[in-house]
Amino acid sequence: MSIFKDCDIRGVFPDEINEENAYLIGRACASMVPPGSCFAVGGDVRKSTPKLKNHLIRGLMDSGVHITDIGIVPTPLLYYAVDHLHLRGGVMVTASHNPPVYNGFKIMLSEIPITLSDIKEIERRVREKDFRGGTGSSCIVENLEEEYFNFLKNLAVAPVKNLKIVVDCGNGCYAGLAPHFLSTMEYEIVPLFCERDGSFPNRPPNPSQSGNLTTLGKTILTSGANAGIAFDGDGDRVVFADEKGQVLLPEQGMIFFLRNLLPTLPPGQKFVYDVKCSRIVAEETTRLGGVPLVERSGHTYIKTRLIQENAFMAGEISGHYFFRELHRDDGLYAALVFLSSLSRQNLTLSEIIATYPKSYVTPDIRISAHGRSNIMAILESSFPNENISQIDGIRVEWPEGWGLLRKSVTEPVFTLRFEATQKELLPQIVHRFLRSLPDIEQDVWEHLDSNHGNTVKDTSE
């Protein structure tokens, strides 16, 4: 599978991503912006990042871009640096939530998020070695963290009561930084996996898979915390857990934000959500006087739609939360807004979640894409008279629920998800959606049955 994805560049180090193509990618990116442009470059905590970052910087400079090296930082801090230092763009060396053997590049060429056509142009230039010559420069800027924290403080609303919070950094980029900052906001912090380690020894860097947060749940219970938060490897995603140690479903996180923020805004505010979301997100947005806007999954697609629509917020079930005041996502800022809102409630977080509308939705089911290039066409032809959305993959809607199959933009897998209005209807939805693909249906049930019986998530639990 190509390292050039829809939204970024990502692959296994050193077989797919290595020093040589890091240099060439730097040359290609620099050749797509005016000579003399200024970029910020940062990197995550992975073991391969320093080598890749050095070669990337050399490539950018050799095609005439001036570099501000901001070191090992969370991705949101790179975004802040580009804005704060008034730079043209930036590159973050990271594979985000992927396992430690991966690495890659998140790229900003301008204020507008990178597009698929931009990625294809970078790929073409790398393949053809179509680069502009030039001589750039490099300087190192350190300690942007305090300026970034002050920026967030100026946007944040202080808590009205003390909360004890378990902060699981997963040994990623926010290790050390997030616990320190949140403690300055008067939260009592219980740190968990808050030492930087690019081998991610304690849990995988993807917090959206609830099985990766078992220790978080246990620590919440043993410490008597009010809630827990967990970041992904590069810090642009965050997942929440209640005082019982139960991880909130992404839709529950979105509804928490909707109920706490939307009533304070003028009517007609727009909320962007990704196609994998439960129906309850759109229904709750409408109930609160907002306008729900569905978009394909993927960071750049959601971010672009947020900006284009001037939406007040956006959410993606992977744990990305985007805000109009930032024009982007930020895991730490999302945590600030969430915790500030929680501090104003008389109920516990689990009691708040219990008031949310019910739905029955499966976790993401990931199956290998190898040898299955024709399944989209087979699936589409199976529903000539059905209500089909092809915003991202194929989603078929019925009154009783829906099924979705889409190609991952970051890994060689297909992702499936299903929702039913009643738990007992879920097998019917799965079969109706996959009746033309019996081998896929069998794979789906094997994945669900192996999930310790948790074949469906009740959003009210």
LUMZA-954463 format. One record per residue (C-alpha): residue number from 0; residue in three letters; x, y, z. Coordinates in nm, 2 decimals. Example, Ala and Ser with C-alpha at 12.3 -4.5 7.8 and 13.67 -1.06 7.14 Angstrom:
% LUMZA-954463
   resi   resn       px       py       pz
      0    ala     1.23    -0.45     0.78
      1    ser     1.37    -0.11     0.71
This chain:
% LUMZA-954463
   resi   resn       px       py       pz
      0    met     0.00     0.00     0.00
      1    ser     0.13     0.35    -0.09
      2    ile     0.26     0.57     0.19
      3    phe     0.07     0.86     0.03
      4    lys    -0.27     0.86     0.21
      5    asp    -0.57     1.09     0.16
      6    cys    -0.47     1.33     0.44
      7    asp    -0.10     1.27     0.52
      8    ile     0.20     1.04     0.45
      9    arg     0.25     0.74     0.66
     10    gly     0.42     0.40     0.66
     11    val     0.64     0.15     0.84
     12    phe     1.00     0.26     0.92
     13    pro     1.24     0.19     0.76
     14    asp     1.08    -0.04     0.49
     15    glu     0.83     0.22     0.37
     16    ile     0.93     0.55     0.54
     17    asn     1.30     0.62     0.56
     18    glu     1.57     0.89     0.55
     19    glu     1.58     0.89     0.17
     20    asn     1.22     0.95     0.10
     21    ala     1.20     1.20     0.40
     22    tyr     1.45     1.41     0.21
     23    leu     1.26     1.37    -0.12
     24    ile     0.93     1.46     0.05
     25    gly     1.10     1.77     0.19
     26    arg     1.21     1.87    -0.16
     27    ala     0.87     1.81    -0.30
     28    cys     0.68     2.01    -0.03
     29    ala     0.92     2.30    -0.07
     30    ser     0.88     2.30    -0.45
     31    met     0.51     2.35    -0.41
     32    val     0.53     2.69    -0.22
     33    pro     0.70     3.02    -0.32
     34    pro     1.08     3.04    -0.28
     35    gly     1.18     3.18     0.05
     36    ser     0.87     3.05     0.23
     37    cys     0.90     2.98     0.60
     38    phe     0.80     2.65     0.76
     39    ala     0.79     2.51     1.11
     40    val     0.90     2.15     1.16
     41    gly     0.83     1.94     1.47
     42    gly     0.83     1.58     1.55
     43    asp     0.68     1.32     1.78
     44    val     0.85     1.09     2.03
     45    arg     0.90     0.79     1.80
     46    lys     1.25     0.64     1.79
     47    ser     1.27     0.71     1.41
     48    thr     1.16     1.07     1.43
     49    pro     1.50     1.25     1.48
     50    lys     1.66     1.09     1.17
     51    leu     1.35     1.15     0.95
     52    lys     1.32     1.50     1.08
     53    asn     1.68     1.59     1.00
     54    his     1.65     1.46     0.65
     55    leu     1.32     1.63     0.59
     56    ile     1.46     1.96     0.70
     57    arg     1.76     1.92     0.47
     58    gly     1.52     1.85     0.18
     59    leu     1.31     2.15     0.25
     60    met     1.62     2.37     0.27
     61    asp     1.76     2.24    -0.05
     62    ser     1.45     2.36    -0.23
     63    gly     1.46     2.71    -0.08
     64    val     1.24     2.69     0.23
     65    his     1.35     2.85     0.56
     66    ile     1.30     2.63     0.86
     67    thr     1.20     2.70     1.23
     68    asp     1.27     2.37     1.41
     69    ile     1.05     2.36     1.72
     70    gly     1.17     2.02     1.84
     71    ile     0.97     1.73     1.98
     72    val     0.62     1.87     2.04
     73    pro     0.25     1.77     2.02
     74    thr     0.10     1.83     1.67
     75    pro    -0.14     2.11     1.81
     76    leu     0.17     2.30     1.92
     77    leu     0.31     2.28     1.56
     78    tyr    -0.02     2.43     1.43
     79    tyr     0.01     2.70     1.70
     80    ala     0.37     2.78     1.60
     81    val     0.27     2.83     1.23
     82    asp     0.00     3.08     1.34
     83    his     0.20     3.25     1.61
     84    leu     0.52     3.29     1.41
     85    his     0.33     3.39     1.10
     86    leu     0.48     3.11     0.89
     87    arg     0.36     2.98     0.55
     88    gly     0.32     2.62     0.66
     89    gly     0.48     2.33     0.85
     90    val     0.55     1.96     0.87
     91    met     0.50     1.74     1.17
     92    val     0.70     1.41     1.17
     93    thr     0.45     1.17     1.32
     94    ala     0.24     0.86     1.26
     95    ser    -0.02     0.99     1.51
     96    his    -0.21     0.69     1.66
     97    asn    -0.04     0.42     1.45
     98    pro     0.18     0.15     1.62
     99    pro     0.55     0.24     1.71
    100    val     0.69     0.08     1.39
    101    tyr     0.51     0.35     1.18
    102    asn     0.61     0.71     1.11
    103    gly     0.51     0.97     0.86
    104    phe     0.44     1.34     0.79
    105    lys     0.15     1.57     0.85
    106    ile     0.18     1.86     0.61
    107    met     0.06     2.22     0.60
    108    leu     0.13     2.41     0.28
    109    ser    -0.09     2.71     0.35
    110    glu    -0.38     2.81     0.58
    111    ile    -0.61     2.57     0.39
    112    pro    -0.57     2.21     0.49
    113    ile    -0.38     1.99     0.25
    114    thr    -0.59     1.82    -0.01
    115    leu    -0.58     1.48    -0.18
    116    ser    -0.46     1.65    -0.50
    117    asp    -0.17     1.81    -0.30
    118    ile    -0.07     1.47    -0.17
    119    lys    -0.08     1.33    -0.52
    120    glu     0.14     1.62    -0.64
    121    ile     0.39     1.55    -0.37
    122    glu     0.39     1.18    -0.47
    123    arg     0.44     1.28    -0.84
    124    arg     0.73     1.51    -0.76
    125    val     0.90     1.25    -0.54
    126    arg     0.86     0.98    -0.81
    127    glu     0.99     1.21    -1.09
    128    lys     1.23     1.40    -0.87
    129    asp     1.07     1.72    -1.00
    130    phe     1.22     1.97    -0.75
    131    arg     1.31     2.34    -0.75
    132    gly     1.66     2.43    -0.64
    133    gly     1.73     2.68    -0.37
    134    thr     1.91     2.75    -0.05
    135    gly     1.71     2.77     0.27
    136    ser     1.81     2.83     0.63
    137    ser     1.73     2.67     0.96
    138    cys     1.70     2.80     1.32
    139    ile     1.59     2.63     1.64
    140    val     1.32     2.78     1.85
    141    glu     1.27     2.62     2.19
    142    asn     1.02     2.66     2.48
    143    leu     0.72     2.76     2.28
    144    glu     0.52     2.55     2.53
    145    glu     0.46     2.84     2.77
    146    glu     0.34     3.07     2.50
    147    tyr     0.11     2.80     2.38
    148    phe    -0.02     2.74     2.73
    149    asn    -0.09     3.11     2.78
    150    phe    -0.27     3.11     2.45
    151    leu    -0.50     2.83     2.57
    152    lys    -0.55     2.99     2.91
    153    asn    -0.68     3.31     2.74
    154    leu    -0.94     3.10     2.56
    155    ala    -1.03     2.87     2.85
    156    val    -1.30     2.92     3.11
    157    ala    -1.17     2.84     3.46
    158    pro    -1.34     2.56     3.65
    159    val    -1.59     2.65     3.92
    160    lys    -1.50     2.35     4.15
    161    asn    -1.20     2.13     4.20
    162    leu    -1.19     1.80     4.00
    163    lys    -0.95     1.51     4.03
    164    ile    -0.86     1.40     3.68
    165    val    -0.65     1.10     3.56
    166    val    -0.44     1.21     3.27
    167    asp    -0.32     0.93     3.05
    168    cys    -0.06     1.06     2.80
    169    gly     0.03     0.71     2.67
    170    asn     0.40     0.80     2.68
    171    gly     0.33     1.03     2.38
    172    cys     0.39     1.40     2.30
    173    tyr     0.18     1.54     2.58
    174    ala     0.37     1.34     2.85
    175    gly     0.48     1.59     3.11
    176    leu     0.32     1.89     2.93
    177    ala    -0.05     1.81     2.98
    178    pro    -0.04     1.72     3.35
    179    his     0.17     2.03     3.42
    180    phe    -0.06     2.26     3.23
    181    leu    -0.39     2.12     3.37
    182    ser    -0.25     2.14     3.73
    183    thr    -0.20     2.52     3.67
    184    met    -0.57     2.53     3.58
    185    glu    -0.65     2.41     3.94
    186    tyr    -0.73     2.05     3.85
    187    glu    -0.59     1.78     4.08
    188    ile    -0.40     1.56     3.84
    189    val    -0.32     1.19     3.87
    190    pro    -0.06     1.13     3.60
    191    leu    -0.05     0.80     3.40
    192    phe     0.21     0.70     3.15
    193    cys     0.34     1.06     3.15
    194    glu     0.71     0.99     3.06
    195    arg     0.79     1.03     2.69
    196    asp     0.89     0.70     2.53
    197    gly     0.86     0.64     2.16
    198    ser     0.83     0.26     2.20
    199    phe     0.49     0.32     2.38
    200    pro     0.56     0.05     2.64
    201    asn     0.24     0.08     2.84
    202    arg    -0.03     0.10     2.58
    203    pro    -0.07     0.15     2.20
    204    pro    -0.09     0.52     2.10
    205    asn    -0.45     0.49     1.98
    206    pro    -0.69     0.58     2.27
    207    ser    -1.01     0.54     2.06
    208    gln    -0.98     0.16     2.10
    209    ser    -1.13     0.12     2.45
    210    gly    -0.92    -0.20     2.52
    211    asn    -0.61     0.02     2.52
    212    leu    -0.75     0.22     2.82
    213    thr    -0.79    -0.06     3.08
    214    thr    -0.53     0.09     3.31
    215    leu    -0.70     0.43     3.29
    216    gly    -1.03     0.29     3.40
    217    lys    -0.86     0.11     3.70
    218    thr    -0.67     0.42     3.80
    219    ile    -0.98     0.63     3.80
    220    leu    -1.14     0.39     4.04
    221    thr    -0.85     0.35     4.27
    222    ser    -0.78     0.72     4.29
    223    gly    -1.14     0.83     4.33
    224    ala    -1.11     1.06     4.03
    225    asn    -1.40     1.25     3.88
    226    ala    -1.30     1.17     3.52
    227    gly    -1.01     1.06     3.30
    228    ile    -0.86     1.18     2.97
    229    ala    -0.63     1.00     2.73
    230    phe    -0.43     1.14     2.44
    231    asp    -0.31     0.98     2.13
    232    gly     0.06     0.96     2.03
    233    asp     0.09     1.31     1.89
    234    gly    -0.18     1.48     2.10
    235    asp    -0.44     1.60     1.86
    236    arg    -0.70     1.35     1.98
    237    val    -0.85     1.29     2.32
    238    val    -1.08     1.04     2.47
    239    phe    -1.28     1.08     2.80
    240    ala    -1.38     0.84     3.08
    241    asp    -1.63     0.88     3.36
    242    glu    -1.58     0.84     3.74
    243    lys    -1.66     0.47     3.71
    244    gly    -1.38     0.42     3.47
    245    gln    -1.60     0.37     3.17
    246    val    -1.47     0.51     2.85
    247    leu    -1.72     0.74     2.68
    248    leu    -1.82     0.66     2.32
    249    pro    -1.72     0.93     2.08
    250    glu    -2.08     1.02     2.02
    251    gln    -2.13     1.07     2.39
    252    gly    -1.83     1.31     2.39
    253    met    -1.98     1.50     2.10
    254    ile    -2.32     1.53     2.28
    255    phe    -2.15     1.65     2.59
    256    phe    -2.00     1.94     2.39
    257    leu    -2.32     2.00     2.21
    258    arg    -2.53     2.03     2.53
    259    asn    -2.28     2.25     2.70
    260    leu    -2.18     2.48     2.42
    261    leu    -2.47     2.50     2.17
    262    pro    -2.73     2.66     2.41
    263    thr    -2.49     2.95     2.47
    264    leu    -2.47     3.04     2.10
    265    pro    -2.72     3.21     1.86
    266    pro    -2.96     2.97     1.68
    267    gly    -2.85     2.80     1.36
    268    gln    -2.49     2.72     1.45
    269    lys    -2.34     2.44     1.25
    270    phe    -2.18     2.12     1.38
    271    val    -1.98     1.90     1.15
    272    tyr    -1.96     1.52     1.22
    273    asp    -1.81     1.23     1.03
    274    val    -2.01     0.97     0.84
    275    lys    -1.93     0.70     1.10
    276    cys    -2.13     0.87     1.37
    277    ser    -2.45     0.74     1.53
    278    arg    -2.77     0.92     1.42
    279    ile    -2.81     1.06     1.77
    280    val    -2.54     1.32     1.70
    281    ala    -2.74     1.48     1.42
    282    glu    -3.06     1.44     1.60
    283    glu    -2.93     1.61     1.92
    284    thr    -2.77     1.89     1.71
    285    thr    -3.11     1.96     1.55
    286    arg    -3.30     1.94     1.89
    287    leu    -3.07     2.20     2.03
    288    gly    -3.13     2.44     1.75
    289    gly    -2.81     2.37     1.55
    290    val    -2.75     2.25     1.20
    291    pro    -2.58     1.91     1.16
    292    leu    -2.34     1.86     0.86
    293    val    -2.21     1.52     0.77
    294    glu    -1.87     1.49     0.62
    295    arg    -1.64     1.21     0.52
    296    ser    -1.40     1.08     0.79
    297    gly    -1.05     1.22     0.79
    298    his    -0.88     1.51     0.96
    299    thr    -0.84     1.74     0.66
    300    tyr    -1.19     1.68     0.53
    301    ile    -1.35     1.77     0.87
    302    lys    -1.12     2.06     0.93
    303    thr    -1.18     2.20     0.58
    304    arg    -1.56     2.17     0.63
    305    leu    -1.54     2.34     0.97
    306    ile    -1.36     2.64     0.81
    307    gln    -1.58     2.65     0.49
    308    glu    -1.90     2.64     0.69
    309    asn    -1.78     2.86     0.98
    310    ala    -1.91     2.58     1.21
    311    phe    -1.88     2.64     1.58
    312    met    -1.74     2.29     1.63
    313    ala    -1.68     1.95     1.46
    314    gly    -1.63     1.60     1.59
    315    glu    -1.49     1.28     1.46
    316    ile    -1.54     0.94     1.63
    317    ser    -1.16     0.89     1.63
    318    gly    -1.14     1.15     1.91
    319    his    -1.07     1.46     1.70
    320    tyr    -1.25     1.77     1.83
    321    phe    -1.23     2.09     1.62
    322    phe    -1.32     2.44     1.73
    323    arg    -1.41     2.76     1.54
    324    glu    -1.19     2.97     1.77
    325    leu    -0.89     2.76     1.67
    326    his    -0.98     2.67     1.31
    327    arg    -0.85     2.33     1.39
    328    asp    -0.84     2.04     1.64
    329    asp    -0.65     2.03     1.96
    330    gly    -0.67     1.74     2.22
    331    leu    -0.56     1.96     2.51
    332    tyr    -0.80     2.24     2.43
    333    ala    -1.08     1.99     2.39
    334    ala    -0.99     1.86     2.74
    335    leu    -1.00     2.21     2.88
    336    val    -1.34     2.28     2.75
    337    phe    -1.47     1.94     2.86
    338    leu    -1.34     1.97     3.21
    339    ser    -1.45     2.32     3.26
    340    ser    -1.80     2.23     3.16
    341    leu    -1.80     1.92     3.38
    342    ser    -1.69     2.14     3.68
    343    arg    -2.02     2.33     3.64
    344    gln    -2.24     2.02     3.67
    345    asn    -2.42     1.89     3.98
    346    leu    -2.43     1.54     3.84
    347    thr    -2.14     1.30     3.80
    348    leu    -2.02     1.23     3.45
    349    ser    -2.18     0.89     3.44
    350    glu    -2.51     1.04     3.56
    351    ile    -2.49     1.30     3.28
    352    ile    -2.42     1.04     3.02
    353    ala    -2.72     0.84     3.14
    354    thr    -2.95     1.12     3.02
    355    tyr    -2.83     1.09     2.66
    356    pro    -3.05     0.93     2.39
    357    lys    -3.02     0.56     2.33
    358    ser    -2.88     0.39     2.03
    359    tyr    -2.71     0.07     1.96
    360    val    -2.39     0.10     1.76
    361    thr    -2.10    -0.14     1.70
    362    pro    -1.74    -0.05     1.75
    363    asp    -1.53     0.01     1.44
    364    ile    -1.47    -0.33     1.27
    365    arg    -1.15    -0.34     1.08
    366    ile    -1.09    -0.61     0.81
    367    ser    -0.79    -0.65     0.58
    368    ala    -0.83    -0.48     0.23
    369    his    -0.59    -0.73     0.07
    370    gly    -0.75    -0.91    -0.22
    371    arg    -1.08    -0.73    -0.18
    372    ser    -1.05    -0.45    -0.43
    373    asn    -1.40    -0.52    -0.58
    374    ile    -1.61    -0.52    -0.27
    375    met    -1.73    -0.16    -0.30
    376    ala    -1.87    -0.23    -0.65
    377    ile    -2.04    -0.55    -0.53
    378    leu    -2.19    -0.38    -0.23
    379    glu    -2.32    -0.08    -0.44
    380    ser    -2.49    -0.30    -0.70
    381    ser    -2.67    -0.49    -0.42
    382    phe    -2.88    -0.18    -0.32
    383    pro    -3.03    -0.04    -0.64
    384    asn    -3.34     0.10    -0.47
    385    glu    -3.20     0.18    -0.12
    386    asn    -3.11     0.50     0.04
    387    ile    -2.73     0.51    -0.02
    388    ser    -2.48     0.77     0.09
    389    gln    -2.14     0.77    -0.08
    390    ile    -1.99     1.07     0.10
    391    asp    -1.73     0.82     0.23
    392    gly    -1.75     0.46     0.12
    393    ile    -2.10     0.32     0.12
    394    arg    -2.36     0.38     0.39
    395    val    -2.70     0.23     0.35
    396    glu    -2.99     0.37     0.56
    397    trp    -3.31     0.20     0.68
    398    pro    -3.56     0.31     0.94
    399    glu    -3.43     0.05     1.17
    400    gly    -3.06     0.14     1.13
    401    trp    -2.77     0.16     0.89
    402    gly    -2.45    -0.01     0.77
    403    leu    -2.13     0.15     0.65
    404    leu    -1.82     0.02     0.47
    405    arg    -1.53     0.25     0.39
    406    lys    -1.16     0.23     0.30
    407    ser    -0.93     0.35     0.57
    408    val    -0.72     0.66     0.48
    409    thr    -0.43     0.56     0.70
    410    glu    -0.41     0.18     0.68
    411    pro    -0.47    -0.11     0.43
    412    val    -0.80    -0.20     0.59
    413    phe    -1.17    -0.16     0.54
    414    thr    -1.37    -0.01     0.83
    415    leu    -1.73    -0.12     0.89
    416    arg    -1.98     0.01     1.14
    417    phe    -2.35    -0.07     1.21
    418    glu    -2.63     0.09     1.41
    419    ala    -2.98    -0.03     1.50
    420    thr    -3.26     0.14     1.68
    421    gln    -3.30    -0.18     1.90
    422    lys    -3.03    -0.41     2.01
    423    glu    -3.20    -0.72     1.88
    424    leu    -3.23    -0.57     1.53
    425    leu    -2.85    -0.55     1.49
    426    pro    -2.80    -0.90     1.34
    427    gln    -3.07    -0.81     1.08
    428    ile    -2.89    -0.49     0.99
    429    val    -2.55    -0.66     0.95
    430    his    -2.70    -0.94     0.73
    431    arg    -2.91    -0.70     0.52
    432    phe    -2.60    -0.49     0.45
    433    leu    -2.36    -0.77     0.38
    434    arg    -2.59    -1.04     0.22
    435    ser    -2.39    -1.01    -0.11
    436    leu    -2.06    -1.05     0.08
    437    pro    -2.10    -1.36     0.30
    438    asp    -1.73    -1.39     0.36
    439    ile    -1.72    -1.03     0.49
    440    glu    -2.02    -1.10     0.70
    441    gln    -1.85    -1.39     0.86
    442    asp    -1.54    -1.18     0.93
    443    val    -1.76    -0.91     1.09
    444    trp    -1.92    -1.16     1.33
    445    glu    -1.59    -1.31     1.42
    446    his    -1.46    -0.96     1.51
    447    leu    -1.77    -0.88     1.71
    448    asp    -1.78    -1.22     1.89
    449    ser    -1.42    -1.20     1.98
    450    asn    -1.48    -0.86     2.15
    451    his    -1.57    -1.04     2.47
    452    gly    -1.94    -1.04     2.39
    453    asn    -1.95    -0.66     2.34
    454    thr    -2.10    -0.69     1.99
    455    val    -2.28    -0.36     2.03
    456    lys    -2.23    -0.05     2.24
    457    asp    -2.54     0.10     2.41
    458    thr    -2.49     0.47     2.40
    459    ser    -2.69     0.50     2.72
    460    glu    -2.46     0.29     2.93
